[in-house]
Amino acid sequence: MACALQRGLNHHLHIPPTWRQGPTPLTCGILPIGVSHASLTTKGLKWNLDRTTSSITGLLSTSNHILPDAEVVQVGSDEDVIWTHEIPERVMY
């Protein structure tokens, strides 16, 4: 699943509890598409970011994990970014 996150806002992404219960954590990413770089701050991920610069040619968050006990993931950015996260196979069928 992917969606665009508008810059300058503190986004609260609600992850359903049934999605977070499973043998492996959900993989997620934040992509600064169409900009040279973005400053990212997150909460609720295995590797949280604190005003960390992300770019296609540098540090790129493509394989982070949503914490199993994180009901909400918070994402802030100074640029528009793309948020991605996997949908568990068990809820797709």
Stockholm file with secondary structure:
# STOCKHOLM 1.0

chainA/1-93         MACALQRGLNHHLHIPPTWRQGPTPLTCGILPIGVSHASLTTKGLKWNLDRTTSSITGLLSTSNHILPDAEVVQVGSDEDVIWTHEIPERVMY
#=GR chainA/1-93 SS CEEEECTTSEEEEECCHHHHCSSSCEEEEEECTTSSCEEEEEESBTTCCSSEEECTTSCCEEEEEECTTCSEEEEEESSCEEEEECCCHHHHC
#=GC SS_cons        CEEEECTTSEEEEECCHHHHCSSSCEEEEEECTTSSCEEEEEESBTTCCSSEEECTTSCCEEEEEECTTCSEEEEEESSCEEEEECCCHHHHC
//
